[in-house]
């Protein structure tokens, strides 16, 4: 028999404000979001009221424990709307959990087969890979729906609030970054009671080091206890830095002004900063119209080539030097006071005469560029 699927929200209720600040007298408060349950049944109409009914009872059971706060229904609904309509799996549950700042997300199904009902839930730790635990409850028929939902809520409560000791902390995935540097960001210690809040802070600290594209964690069996494994995905290493389009300036000249080096972790802010350094070098050499862009090439996973593409254009040369406001001295007399600043001459192609260099510009003079490449000097301060 075909089982039509009905996607319905389990409504979540937020307990009164202030719970997150000391209500449990030092006990950790966890925040739980409930995602849409998939409802399986032969007759959709008979199940129309079940999702809300189950949601109310489940919420009531979870709310009995002062250590649990439920995410508002509107927050979950908005987060789902942003990702679009799709089947909710563990990966999506974890992404939505991060959006609504939850510690755990619950998803699952309501099934009716031959009169009996089954409520199944999967508990996803937002900060750990995989499903943390499963919970289920079975009833003989619709008349058992309320009691079955209460059993499910009790089972979820037990699974979520179970305390575990951390017997081992491991780090995986790092190649260029030393493990000690990563461990220095981890505040959790072996022998501590597992805390979702502490894990969240450690993941944030590792990510803020700036060396990783992603940071995840897994809970693994370690003897009779549990190990927490931090899994990092490093940003690629710069394999090579190359230039194209630079004819007037040698590659070695450009490398001298750069701080970006091969065999270091890619940092986009550093790449942008060095793009500006190259541009400044061209301006210092009178290539004021030069353009510099960069591209990232990935020959293989974990490596990147930073390619600076340059358009030099022509040097800016001084066509005319004009003065204004000089009543007592002629232009020719004033030009003699500018030994490093000359107008473009016949042999300028072989000399530096007529080249506008930044080093020759000193305040309070003001240089004004016109479309004809003429330069004027004003005696008014900037």
N, C-alpha and C positions, 0 to 999 in steps of 0.2 A: 504494500500500500504506500502510495506517495505521501510524504510528510511535508506539507508546506511549512516554510520557515517564516516566523514572524519575529522581526527585530524590534525589541521594546526596551525602553530605559528602565533600569532599576533606580528608583528615585533615592537620592542621597540627601540626608539632612545634616545640617551643621549644628552642633551643640552650641549652647550659649557662649558668648565671648568670654575670654579670660581663661579658658581651659588650658591654653598652651603655656600659661605662666604659673606653674607651681601648684595646680589643682591636685595633682597626685602626690604632693609632698615629696618631691625628689625623684619619683618614678618617671621614666621616660614616657612621654605621650607620643603616640603614633597616629599618623593621619592616613585615612583609608578612603579611596575612591572606588565606586562601584560602576562598572561599565555595562553597556547593554547586554542582556542575556538573550541568547538565541532560543526561541520557543519552538519545540517540535510537537505537532499533534495532527490528528486526522481532521479535526473540526476546529477551524480557527475561531469561529464565533463563540464557541463554548469557553475559549481561553482568553477572551477579550479583557477580562478584569484581573487575570492572574498576575501579570507582571507588577502592577501597582500594589496588589495585596501582598505578594511575596516581599516586595521591596520594603513595605511598611513594617512587616514583622521582622525581617532581617535587620533593618535599621534599629528597631527597638531592642533587639537582642544585643547588637554591638554597642548601642548607646548605654547599656547597663554598666559597662566598665568605664570608669572615669579616665582610663589611660588611652581611650580611643576617641578620635575626632573624625567625623565624616566630612568629605568634600561636598560642597554644595552641588545640587543637581545642575544648576545653570552653568557652573564652571565646567563640569564634565561635558555637558551638551555643547558649549561653545568650543571646547577643545576638539571634540569630534567633528564639528562643523568645519573647522579649519583644515582638517586632513581630508575631508570629503567622505562620501558614503563608501565604505568598504568593510570587509569582514575584519572583525577585531581579533587579532592574535596577540601572542605574548610580546612581540616586538613593538607593535602599535600601542599596546597597553603601557609599556614602559615609557614610550615617548610621550604619551598623554599624561602619565603620572608625573613626569618631569615638568610638564607645562603647568599642571595644577598644584605643583609642589607637594605631592603626596609621597608617603613612604611605601605604601602598598596599593596595588590595584586588584580588584576582584572582577573576574569575568567567568562566564560559564553558560549553562543551559538549563531549561525547564523542559522535561519530556513527559508525555503521556502515551503509554502503550497498553492497550487492552484494559484500560481503566486504572492501572497503577501509575503512580507518578514518581519521578526521580528529579531531584534538584542537585546539580553538580556545579561546583565552583573551583576555580583555579586561582591561587593567590600568587601574584607576581610582585617580587621585590623590585621596586623602581631602580635600585642602584646595583642590582646583581643580575647576572645572566640567568636565563632559564626560569622554570616555575619553582617557587619556593616550596609550595605544598598544595595539596588538593583536599577538598572537603566535599562530602556528599551526604544526602539523606534520602530515604525512600519511604513512600507512603502507599497504603493499599488502594486509595482512591481519592477523589476530590474532597471527600469529607475529612481527610487527613492533611489537607494542604497547609493549614495553619500550624499544626504541630510539626510537620515536616520542615517548614520554613524556620521554625524556632530551633529545631535540631541543627539545621544548616548554620544558623547564626552562631550557635554555641560552638560548633566545630571550627568555624572560621576564627572565632575569638581565641580558642585554645591554640590554634596553629600560629596565629599572628603574634601573640604575646609570649610564646615559648622562648625562654632564655637559653642561650647557648654560650659556652666558653670558647674563646678563640685560642686554639692550641698552636696555631702556626700562621705566620703572615709571609706570603710569597709574592715575588714580583716577576712578571713574564713579559716578553715582547720587546724589551729594551736591547739595543745593540750599540748605539753610539753613546747613549747616556748611561753613566755608571749607576749601578743599583743603589749604592750608598747615597747618591744625590736624591734619588726617588724616595728612599726610606726616610730621609731627613724630613720629608713633608708629611709622613704618616704619623699621626698622634696615637692611634690605637696601638696597644701592646699585646703581645702574647700573654694569655692568662686573663685578659679582660673579658667581661661579659659583652656579648655582641650588642652593638647599638647602631641602629639604622641611621640615627642622626650623626654619630661620630663618623660612620662610613661616608656619608654624604659630604661632610666637611673635608675628609681626607682626599676624596676624589676631586673635589674642587681645588684643593691646594696643589695636587699633582698637575692638574690641567693648567693652572695658572703659572706653572714654570715656563710655559711657552714653547716647549719642545715636542708636544704631542698633538696629533690630530684628534685622537679619541682616547678616553680612559674609562675602562670598565672594571667590574669586579665580579668574582665568582665565589660562591661558598662550596667547598668540597669536603668530602669526608676525610678525616685525618685520625685514624684509629677510631676511638669511641667519641671523639669530639669533632670539631670543625676547623678547617683552615680557610682563611680569606686570601684570595689570589687577586692581586691587582694586575690587570692586563693593559699594557699601554701600546698604542700604535704611534710610532715616532713619525714626525714630519720627515720628509726626504732629506738626504744629505746632498750638499752641492758637489757634484762630480767635477764640473768644469764651469769656468766663466769665460765667455767668448764675446767678441765684438765684431760688428760688421758695419761698413759705411764710413769708417774713420780713415781718411786719407791724409788730411792735413796734420793730424796728431797721431803719433805712434801709440800702439797698444801699451807699451811700457810707460808712456807718459800718463795714460789714463789709469793704469794700475797703481801708480804712485799715490794718487789721491784717494784711492778706494780703501775701505775697511772690510769689505766683503771678501772672504777667502774661500777657496775650495776646501773640501773635507770638513765643512762645518754644517750645522743644522740649518735648514732653510728658515729664514725669518723675513716675511714679506715687508715688514717695516724697514728692515736693514736694506733690502733690495731697493725700496723706494728712496731711501736716504742716499744710497750710492748713485742712483740715477740722477739725483739733484747734484751730487758732487761732480759727476761727469759734465753735467750741463754748466756748472760754475767754471770748470776748467776751460771749456770752450769760450765762455764769456770773457775769461781772463785773457784769452788769446784773440779777442775781438770778433769771435764768431757769435754775435749776439742773436742771430736768427737760427742758430743750431737747435735741433730737436733730438731728444733722446727718449726712447721707449724700451721696454723690456718684455721678453717672452720667456716662459718656463717650458722647457722641453724635458720629457720624461723618457729616457732611453730604456729604463726598466724600473720595476717597482722598487721604491726606496731610494732612488737616485734622481737628481734633477740637474739640468744644465740651464744656467742663467744666461740668456742671450740678450745683450744690449744692442739694439738697432739704432744707428745714428744717421741723421741727415745733417750734414755740416752746413750746407749753403755757403754763401760767400762772406768774406770778412766785411765788416762795416768800416768804410774809410771816410776820412774827413774831406769833403769837397770844398767847403768854404768855412772860414772862421770869421764871424761877424761880431761886432761889439755895439752896444747901445749905451747911451748916457755918457760917453767919453767926450767931454767938451774941451779939455786941455791937452789931450794926447791923441795922436792919430792912431788909426788901426795898425799901421805898420810898426809904430813904436811899441804898441802893446803886444804885438805878435812876437817881438824879440824877447819878451819876458816869458815866453812859453817854449823853451828849448826842446821839450819832449813832445810838443803838440804841433804838428805841421799839417798843412793842407796837402791833399793828394797831388803828386807831381808826375812828370812824364816817366820817371824811373821808379815809381812806387812799386811796380811789380817785382823789382829786384831788391828793394829796400823796405824798411818798415815805416817810411815816411807816409803820413796820411792815415796810418792805422790808428783807430780809436782804441786805446787800452784803458782798462779800468784803473790801472795803477796811476794813470795821469790825471784822473778826476779827483779833485780835492774840494771839500766844502770850504767856503760857502758858495763856490761857483755852481751854476746850474746849467747842465747840458741839455739842449733841446734838439731832438731829432725831427727832421722833416722828411716828407716823402721823397725829396730829392737828395737825401743823404747829406744835407748841409748841417753844420753844427753851429750854434750860437752860444755865447757865454754871457750870462747876465750877472751884474754886480750885486744884484739883490740876493739875500740869503735864502736858503731853501725853506 
